Amino acid sequence: MKKLFRKDKDGQSLIEFALVLPILLLVLFGIAEFGRAIMVKNILHTASREGARLGVVLPVDENFEVQVFDRVQQVLGAASLEVAGDAITIQTPSEGDPSVRVTITYDFDLLTGGLFDAIVPERFFTLTGTTVMKYEGGFE
């Protein structure tokens, strides 16, 4: 009598695993990509902050932007992040606007390729890091 009510469950685990695996991988790769994006955003903010911190104490002369740019590139290079030179904008302080603004834009590329095409149609996201600090030096 027990054999009549006992169901054959061979292969049930394999079918359930095959159904759950794509969802599990999607969540896993999504977490990894989101974590990478947060890390890159943090690096951009750190580099812009370091450039602005240097800029607020430098004298405003012909080497101002070069020195700030070099500091930003140094921080980005330490994090192994390649950013094009035209993606870094530096606002030199003036009497009308006594603040230093450093903005870095970066095209964040998804490593998972076409895995998220159904959910996220674009493979590139533009991430920015911006810092504004008041200039501490004097103007001649």
Stockholm file with secondary structure:
# STOCKHOLM 1.0

chainA/1-140         MKKLFRKDKDGQSLIEFALVLPILLLVLFGIAEFGRAIMVKNILHTASREGARLGVVLPVDENFEVQVFDRVQQVLGAASLEVAGDAITIQTPSEGDPSVRVTITYDFDLLTGGLFDAIVPERFFTLTGTTVMKYEGGFE
#=GR chainA/1-140 SS CHHHHCCCCTTHHHHHHHHHHHHHHHHHHHHHHHHHHHHHHHHHHHHHHHHHHHHTTSCCSTTHHHHHHHHHHHHHHHTTCCCCGGGEEEECCCSSSCEEEEEEEEEEECTTGGGGTTTCCCSEEEEEEEEEEECCSCCC
#=GC SS_cons         CHHHHCCCCTTHHHHHHHHHHHHHHHHHHHHHHHHHHHHHHHHHHHHHHHHHHHHTTSCCSTTHHHHHHHHHHHHHHHTTCCCCGGGEEEECCCSSSCEEEEEEEEEEECTTGGGGTTTCCCSEEEEEEEEEEECCSCCC
//
